[in-house]
Amino acid sequence: MMHNKIRNILLLGLFIALEVILTRFLSIENTFVRISFEFIPIAVSAILFGPVMAGLGAAIADVLGMLIFPKGAFFPGFTFTAFVSGFLYGIFLYKKKITIKRTFLAVLSVIVICSLVLNTLWLVILYNKGAYAVLTARLVKSAVFLPVQTFMIYFIWKYAGGLINRSLNNEI
């Protein structure tokens, strides 16, 4: 039993590190929009560990990323949004059959609640810009990335999920 807990903590740590790398080094961003693949480790950790652990992992990754590789002032609203995104992925994907429809609904909920509502609110507070000015570019990015994120999460889990599950169950 202890072996499984240690393995799960280590695996979640790996996903946290991967998220920090994808967010801080392999992303394209300006003041109001960030394009990255940070959603992949969040979604996979949500599938494996559930809403709370995925939310905590995403929040820890946000804080660690800001501490180790700061790109501006720390704002706790973004950490809250990171937690909510992991939590939402977990609600839709944990202990459920991963289908295109379920993955689409998970991504849609994260995009609407986290990206379009919460992060837009934080950016308006931080930069004192009108919500419509900030939201316009974010809507375009979200419309483009909704199908991209949906298919990436679905196909990564479809092709790598079996390998991950077998390794977690010591079948390799």
Buried (B, 14 or more C-beta within 10 A) or exposed (E): EEEEEEEBEEBBEEBBEBBBBBBBEEEEEEEBBBEBBBBBBBBBBBBBBBBBBBBBBBBBBBBBBBEEEEEEEEBEBBBBBBBBBBBBBBBBBBEEEBEEEBBBBBBBBBBBBBBBBBBBBBBBEBEEBEEEEBBEEBBEBBEEBBEEBBBBBBEBBBEEBEEBEEEBEEEE
